Amino acid sequence: MPTQPVIEVEHLNVKYGDFHAVKDLSFHVGRGELYALLGTNGAGKTSTLEAVEGHRPATSGTVRVFGSDPRDRRGVRPRTGIMLQESGFSPDLTVRESVRLIGRLSRRTDSVDRLLGVVDLTRKAGTKVSQLSGGEKRRLDFATAVYGTPELVFLDEPTTGLDIQSRDALWEAVDRLREDGSTVVLTTHYLEEAQQRADRIGLMHQGVFHREGTVSELTRTLPATVRFSLAPSAPALPLPAVPQGDGSFLVETTGLQDDLRALLNWAHDHGAELRDLQAGPTRLDDVFRAIGSE
Ligand SMILES: Nc1ncnc2c1ncn2[C@@H]1O[C@H](COP(=O)(O)OP(=O)(O)OP(=O)(O)O)[C@@H](O)[C@H]1O
């Protein structure tokens, strides 16, 4: 028997006065999934997340989390960790006090020292929140969201402002959470992070899902691409290529292997160098660009 989804959103609408921010949105997130909600600026991701987190009532439609209304503080909140885009810590508390306080409110148990180690804030344990850098505050936010390994974790732009080491550490911690069975809902503008990690993606634009599915479902509707640069004196190419204005060319193809072979043979025969050659399936960035042109 299939297990009940952790999140069930049916015909969600969110309106701000006359402005219709989320329009009849429906989606499910299954237990243990990493679901990424992506989209253009102002697409309605935060409005959707707020409704699912129980921070904003839906104008209409239903949202169920663990089968309950997400505003049900007793049933849903202890099972859920939330990392918002902006932290709401008290500036006068220390890092350790903040983790302890939020941990106590969650009613879950965990080791504060372990968590501070995970986010590399052990040396800052006694520092007041007001004295943390932006990246350190994000890491503290993450630590409090994952306190006690919640069954469901919302990560709203978790890596914004983090350096590469901190990002790697955060994603390692997310991997551990998932090994422990947690379900993760993510929003990010770093598409490569979603492309690498999400089981499924909901791609929003102007309040609706433009596309929804696995990364390969989203990208396989668009052709693969080959990019390269050539010396201006190079002979005519063997296939249609669009000059990009900076000396580079773009080939869009549904037969990547054959076209790449033709291009490499042509370069070999003419002694031409294909500089900065890149070939591969469509990336999520390309799907995003396609939204604007459809
Ligand atoms: N409190 C509000 N009052 C009026 N309009 C709002 C309010 N909050 C959001 N909006 C509008 O609703 C739309 C969706 O906003 P939302 O923050 O959900 O988008 P988003 O996808 O999270 O955007 P971004 O990627 O830019 O953070 C935007 O056009 C925004 O201006």
PDBQT file of the ligand as one rigid body, heavy atoms in Angstrom, charges set to zero:
ROOT
HETATM    1  N1  LIG A 301       2.606  40.719   1.574  1.00  0.00    +0.000 N 
HETATM    2  C1  LIG A 301       2.464  40.908   0.248  1.00  0.00    +0.000 A 
HETATM    3  N2  LIG A 301       1.620  41.846  -0.231  1.00  0.00    +0.000 NA
HETATM    4  C2  LIG A 301       1.459  42.042  -1.561  1.00  0.00    +0.000 A 
HETATM    5  N3  LIG A 301       2.116  41.340  -2.511  1.00  0.00    +0.000 NA
HETATM    6  C3  LIG A 301       2.974  40.376  -2.091  1.00  0.00    +0.000 A 
HETATM    7  C4  LIG A 301       3.196  40.123  -0.696  1.00  0.00    +0.000 A 
HETATM    8  N4  LIG A 301       4.096  39.127  -0.591  1.00  0.00    +0.000 NA
HETATM    9  C5  LIG A 301       4.423  38.790  -1.855  1.00  0.00    +0.000 A 
HETATM   10  N5  LIG A 301       3.755  39.544  -2.750  1.00  0.00    +0.000 N 
HETATM   11  C6  LIG A 301       3.839  39.431  -4.217  1.00  0.00    +0.000 C 
HETATM   12  O1  LIG A 301       3.480  38.107  -4.586  1.00  0.00    +0.000 OA
HETATM   13  C7  LIG A 301       4.321  37.640  -5.627  1.00  0.00    +0.000 C 
HETATM   14  C8  LIG A 301       4.972  36.340  -5.200  1.00  0.00    +0.000 C 
HETATM   15  O2  LIG A 301       5.897  36.630  -4.148  1.00  0.00    +0.000 OA
HETATM   16  P1  LIG A 301       6.791  35.501  -3.497  1.00  0.00    +0.000 P 
HETATM   17  O3  LIG A 301       7.618  36.162  -2.440  1.00  0.00    +0.000 OA
HETATM   18  O4  LIG A 301       5.924  34.373  -3.092  1.00  0.00    +0.000 OA
HETATM   19  O5  LIG A 301       7.694  35.053  -4.747  1.00  0.00    +0.000 OA
HETATM   20  P2  LIG A 301       9.054  34.222  -4.804  1.00  0.00    +0.000 P 
HETATM   21  O6  LIG A 301       8.856  33.208  -5.874  1.00  0.00    +0.000 OA
HETATM   22  O7  LIG A 301       9.419  33.704  -3.462  1.00  0.00    +0.000 OA
HETATM   23  O8  LIG A 301      10.067  35.319  -5.294  1.00  0.00    +0.000 OA
HETATM   24  P3  LIG A 301      11.678  35.502  -5.110  1.00  0.00    +0.000 P 
HETATM   25  O9  LIG A 301      12.346  34.403  -5.863  1.00  0.00    +0.000 OA
HETATM   26  O10 LIG A 301      11.889  36.840  -5.781  1.00  0.00    +0.000 OA
HETATM   27  O11 LIG A 301      11.986  35.516  -3.643  1.00  0.00    +0.000 OA
HETATM   28  C9  LIG A 301       5.304  38.767  -5.941  1.00  0.00    +0.000 C 
HETATM   29  O12 LIG A 301       4.858  39.455  -7.079  1.00  0.00    +0.000 OA
HETATM   30  C10 LIG A 301       5.253  39.646  -4.709  1.00  0.00    +0.000 C 
HETATM   31  O13 LIG A 301       5.493  40.990  -5.056  1.00  0.00    +0.000 OA
ENDROOT
TORSDOF 0
